[in-house]
Amino acid sequence: MTDYSHLVPTDIQLDRSPVATDCAVRSWDELYLAVDEDGVSLHTTTCHGGDATPIEVWHGRVRHYTIASAYRGSAVVARDTLAGDLREGGLLAGLLDRIQIGLSVEWSGNNHIGRLTADAEAAEEDLEAMLNRDEGYTDTSWSVWDTEDWLVGEHGMTAETTNERIAALAAEYEAQAVSDHVRLASDVSETLTEIRDRLREEAAEEAAQ
């Protein structure tokens, strides 16, 4: 049996745009496993809706299995749980082995088509059922916020705020977010700078009136 745990990055955050789930989704990240004749790999991709299925997936030469999706909201992947199930002897590892071993590519007369043995088909069914669990591999102890929404009313910015003060505030807010188990969708320092610059523009417009 193969150990696939090395495929899992240290940290995986899947983002949705916009972050607010009461707005129509424009794009979202997905984490998926790919199985082909050469082995197993783990990937993150950004979807936009209406994306065409890659030809190698359409013809079954590569099997895609979605691990986690930000379609319904940005999310943090439960890295340790996923890595544990991908270790040798883990729930995912055994199924992936069976699928990979049972996958072959044959010429149909028109295209190269992926075929699964009966055992590989059974393993694929079990894997898809496992991945369709409600929470899947999402770490529900973390929430992901739009940075400006999280800072609203407490950002401390004025038109006169210096870059040095922004850097200090950003470090403070980042530490607070971690303490609150919150992931922020964009860089705090950049967001604070945008707020400060917006206030400067508003002040300049008022002064010009």
C-alpha positions, 0 to 999 in steps of 0.5 A: 500500500502507498503512502500519499501523505507527502502530497498534502501541503502544510496549509490549504485555504480555499477561497471564494469570490466574493467571500460573502455567501449571500452574494452570487459566487464568481469563482471558487477554489477546489482541492482534488485528487487526480489518478492516472496510469502514472500515479496519484497527485493532489491539486488546487484549482480555481473554478469560474462556473461553466468550465470545460471538463479537461479532455483527459478527464472526459475520457476517463484517462485521469480520474478527478475526486474533489476533496474540498470546495469553497463553492458554498463558502471559503474554507480551511482544509483539515490538513492533518485529517487529510494527511492521515487518511492518505498515509499508508493504511489510511482510508483514502490510500487503500482506495486510491491504490485500488483505483490506480492499479485497476486503471488502464488506457485503451484505444477505442478506435476514436480516442484513448479511453480510461477503463477501470477493473471491477475492483477499481470501480468498486473502490471509486464508488466507495471513495466518492461516497466517502468524499460526499460526507457533509463536512468532508475534509473542511476544518470547521473550527476555522472561519474565513472572512473578507478582511475589510468586513472583519475589520469594520468599525475597528480598523483605526485608520484615518487619513493621517495614518502612517505606513509604520502605524499600518504595519504595527496594526496589521501585526496586531490584527493578524494575531487577533484573527489567529486567536479567534480562529479566523482566516482573512481572505486578503493581506491585512496591511494592504487592506488597511492601506486601501482604507487609509488611501480611501479616507485621504481621497475623501478628505481631499474631495471635501477640502476641494468643495 
